[in-house]
Amino acid sequence: MRDAWIFLPTLVLLPGCSGEVTAIAALVFSMSFGAWLVGRDRRRRAMLEAEVLRRAIATGRHREIEQHLRRELALAAAGEAVSVERQWLARAQLGGLLVAEWRLDEANALYDDQSTKLSPHLQALAAFGRHEIACLAESTSAERLAKIRGDRDACLRFVPPAYQPTVAQAWNALEGLCLARMGRAREAAALLEHGLESLGYNPARVVYLFHLGQAYEQIGERRQAVARYEQAMQSFPGTRLASEARARCLALGSGGRDELFRGMLPESPTPALALSRPERTR
């Protein structure tokens, strides 16, 4: 349908929308997690909505979606009758877009409001977003890793058993991101690889793909690094990490030792562990 993508934010936020929670939860966790939140009968519509957003990102037409979400949040702040749940789901959706574009300060501001008591699943969405930004904006540590694992365990306690494996995958990806930023490349690669499937509808997927490429590069798996960098290039074209992934592909393809694991752009995260030569695979 022509320009159907522009209606996605409206479907997410307007009262009575059957896919409102699923479409947004899909961006942060996965379609299966979203289906648990609203019920199986709404999965098909939500999948369509999330797919429409993904196409908008692929064609560079996501800016209107960002503007729409900001307008919706502004209306809520002005006193319009928008539920707390819908407000936080909009924040999570907008946050994913901002993280993908490395606009971390703007994304972080979306999660500053902790005055409202949230339901367990929205607490999980908020915790996931805060950890994601912290991993990218701050020096990571064992303490951050422990907090991620603690919030993962708290989240899984209220997720029905049928959906726990898929939800756990998303948390695995986040844990892998944290480990990658800590320089624990081999552990990070395993968790990121396992968790990527759950982030198919998350705009910030480019961030996870890029760090997985980094992890593979650090342990000397050049072919796998190139494959993940190529996916990052296609995941969210036009972002800084997509551009940096292209540069890494060219560098790895040249075979030059001096080009191996070059430092990233100043606007991007600094390498967690800059190795002069790849770690030998045991």
C-alpha positions in Angstrom: 0.0 0.0 0.0 1.4 3.4 -1.0 3.0 5.2 1.9 1.5 2.6 4.3 4.6 2.9 6.5 3.6 6.4 7.7 0.6 4.9 9.6 2.7 2.7 11.8 3.3 5.1 14.6 -0.5 5.9 14.6 -1.3 2.2 14.8 1.1 1.9 17.7 -0.2 4.8 19.7 -3.9 5.4 19.0 -6.6 3.8 21.3 -8.0 0.5 20.2 -5.1 -0.6 18.0 -4.8 -4.3 18.2 -1.1 -4.4 17.5 0.0 -1.5 19.7 2.2 -3.4 22.2 3.4 -6.1 19.8 4.8 -3.7 17.2 6.8 -1.8 19.6 7.9 -4.7 21.8 9.2 -6.3 18.6 11.6 -3.4 18.2 13.1 -4.0 21.6 12.9 -7.7 22.1 11.2 -9.9 19.4 8.0 -10.7 17.7 7.4 -13.7 20.0 7.8 -11.5 23.1 5.4 -9.0 21.7 2.9 -11.7 20.9 3.0 -12.8 24.5 2.1 -9.3 25.6 -1.0 -8.8 23.5 -2.1 -12.3 22.5 -1.5 -14.6 19.6 -4.5 -13.4 17.6 -2.9 -10.0 17.1 0.5 -11.3 16.0 -0.2 -11.1 12.2 -1.2 -7.4 12.2 1.7 -6.5 14.5 4.2 -8.3 12.2 2.9 -6.3 9.3 3.3 -3.1 11.2 6.9 -3.9 12.3 7.8 -5.0 8.8 6.5 -1.7 7.4 8.8 0.2 9.8 11.7 -2.0 8.8 11.1 -1.1 5.1 10.9 2.6 6.0 14.4 2.3 7.7 15.8 0.5 4.7 14.7 3.3 2.3 15.7 6.2 4.5 12.2 7.2 5.3 12.4 6.9 9.0 12.6 10.6 9.8 8.9 11.1 9.5 8.3 8.3 12.0 10.7 9.9 14.4 8.9 13.2 14.1 5.5 11.5 14.6 6.7 9.8 17.8 8.0 13.0 19.1 4.7 14.7 18.5 2.8 11.9 20.3 5.1 12.2 23.3 4.7 16.0 23.3 0.9 15.6 23.3 1.2 13.2 26.2 3.4 15.6 28.1 0.8 18.4 27.5 -1.9 16.4 29.2 -3.5 14.4 26.3 -5.1 11.1 27.3 -2.3 8.7 26.3 -1.7 5.8 28.7 1.6 5.3 30.5 2.0 2.1 28.7 1.7 3.7 25.3 4.0 6.6 26.2 6.8 4.2 27.3 6.3 2.0 24.2 6.7 5.1 22.1 9.9 6.0 24.0 11.3 2.6 23.4 10.6 2.8 19.7 12.1 6.2 19.4 15.0 5.1 21.5 15.8 2.3 19.1 16.0 4.8 16.2 18.2 7.2 18.2 20.6 4.5 19.4 21.0 3.2 15.8 22.0 6.7 14.7 24.3 7.1 17.7 22.3 9.9 19.2 22.9 8.6 22.7 22.2 11.7 24.7 18.8 12.1 23.1 18.0 8.4 23.6 19.1 8.6 27.3 16.7 11.5 27.9 13.8 9.3 26.9 14.4 7.1 29.9 15.1 9.8 32.5 11.5 9.9 33.7 11.2 7.2 36.5 8.3 8.9 38.4 5.6 6.6 37.2 5.3 3.0 38.5 5.6 0.7 35.5 4.1 -2.7 35.0 6.7 -5.6 34.9 6.9 -5.8 31.1 7.4 -2.0 30.7 10.0 -2.2 33.5 11.8 -4.7 31.4 11.6 -2.5 28.3 12.9 0.5 30.2 15.7 -1.5 31.8 16.8 -3.0 28.5 17.0 0.5 26.9 18.9 2.0 29.8 21.4 -0.8 29.8 21.9 -0.6 26.1 22.6 3.2 26.2 24.9 2.8 29.2 27.0 0.1 27.5 27.6 2.4 24.6 28.0 5.7 26.4 30.0 4.7 29.4 32.9 2.6 30.3 31.6 -0.9 30.9 32.4 -2.9 33.9 31.6 -6.1 35.8 29.0 -4.2 37.8 27.1 -3.2 34.6 27.3 -6.8 33.4 25.8 -8.0 36.8 23.0 -5.5 36.6 22.1 -6.7 33.0 22.0 -10.3 34.2 19.9 -9.4 37.2 17.3 -7.5 35.2 17.3 -10.4 32.7 16.5 -12.8 35.4 13.8 -10.5 36.8 12.2 -10.2 33.4 12.2 -13.9 32.7 10.4 -14.6 36.0 7.2 -13.1 34.6 7.5 -14.3 31.0 5.4 -17.4 30.2 7.6 -20.5 29.6 6.7 -20.7 25.9 8.3 -17.3 25.3 11.2 -17.4 27.7 13.8 -18.7 25.1 13.1 -15.9 22.7 13.1 -13.2 25.3 16.3 -14.6 26.7 17.9 -14.3 23.3 17.4 -10.5 23.3 19.0 -10.3 26.7 21.9 -12.5 25.4 22.5 -9.9 22.7 22.6 -7.1 25.3 25.0 -9.1 27.5 27.1 -9.8 24.4 27.2 -6.1 23.6 28.4 -5.3 27.2 31.1 -8.0 26.9 32.2 -6.7 23.6 32.7 -3.2 25.1 34.6 -4.8 27.9 37.1 -6.4 25.5 35.9 -10.0 26.1 35.5 -10.7 22.4 35.2 -14.4 22.4 32.4 -14.5 25.0 30.7 -11.5 23.3 30.7 -13.2 19.9 28.9 -16.3 21.1 26.2 -14.3 22.9 25.7 -11.8 20.1 25.5 -14.5 17.5 22.9 -16.3 19.6 20.9 -13.2 20.3 20.7 -11.5 17.0 17.7 -13.4 15.8 15.5 -11.7 18.4 16.5 -8.2 17.2 15.3 -8.5 13.6 12.8 -5.6 14.1 15.0 -3.4 16.3 16.5 -0.4 14.5 19.5 -0.7 16.8 20.3 -4.0 15.3 23.1 -2.2 13.3 24.9 -1.6 16.7 24.8 -5.3 17.6 25.9 -6.4 14.1 28.8 -4.0 14.2 30.0 -5.1 17.6 29.7 -8.7 16.5 31.9 -7.9 13.5 34.4 -6.3 15.9 34.4 -9.3 18.2 35.1 -11.6 15.3 37.9 -9.3 14.1 39.5 -9.2 17.5 39.7 -13.0 17.7 41.0 -13.3 14.1 37.9 -14.6 12.4 38.2 -12.2 9.4 35.7 -13.9 7.1 32.9 -13.9 9.8 33.8 -10.3 10.7 33.3 -9.2 7.1 30.0 -11.1 6.9 28.7 -9.3 9.9 30.0 -5.9 8.8 28.2 -6.4 5.5 25.0 -7.0 7.3 25.5 -3.9 9.5 25.9 -1.9 6.3 22.5 -3.1 5.1 20.7 -3.0 8.4 20.4 0.8 8.7 22.0 2.5 5.7 23.3 6.0 6.4 24.2 5.6 10.0 27.7 6.1 11.2 28.2 2.5 12.2 27.0 1.4 8.8 29.6 3.6 7.2 32.3 2.4 9.6 31.3 -1.2 8.8 31.9 -0.5 5.1 35.4 0.9 6.0 36.1 -2.3 8.0 35.1 -4.5 5.1 37.5 -2.6 2.8 40.3 -2.8 5.3 39.9 -6.5 5.9 39.6 -7.2 2.2 42.9 -5.4 1.5 44.8 -7.8 3.7 47.1 -5.1 5.0 48.3 -5.7 8.6 48.4 -2.0 9.4 44.7 -1.8 8.6 43.6 -4.6 10.9 41.1 -3.5 13.6 41.4 0.3 12.9 39.9 2.5 15.6 36.4 3.7 14.9 35.2 7.2 14.1 35.2 9.7 16.9 31.4 9.8 16.9 31.3 6.1 17.3 32.3 4.0 20.3 36.0 3.6 20.9 37.3 0.0 20.5 36.9 -1.9 23.7 40.3 -3.5 23.2 42.6 -2.4 20.3 44.8 -5.4 19.4 47.8 -4.9 17.2 47.3 -8.4 15.9 44.4 -10.8 16.1 44.1 -13.2 19.0 45.0 -16.7 17.9 42.1 -19.1 17.8 42.6 -21.9 20.2 
